[in-house]
């Protein structure tokens, strides 16, 4: 599936992530990577209606080297929209 990654500056303390679809199924993976040598946090999301049951989370991102990566695990017929921004 499609992959979207966003890097964040060390001055950003938290990041907000919104995933949704246009009433189709949402099947995605959200990863928070913090530096090259730290363990990543990985979350998988599935719902049959990505507009009714969208995902909104806020991650704390202290320090530098933070990356949020969203992967759409659904087939091409089920696109998802991701908004990722500093909080």
Buried (B, 14 or more C-beta within 10 A) or exposed (E): BEEBEBEBEEEBEEBBBEBBBEEBBBBBBBBBBBEEEEEEEEEEBEBEBBEEBBBEBEBEBEEEBBBBBBBBBBEEEBBBBBEBEBE
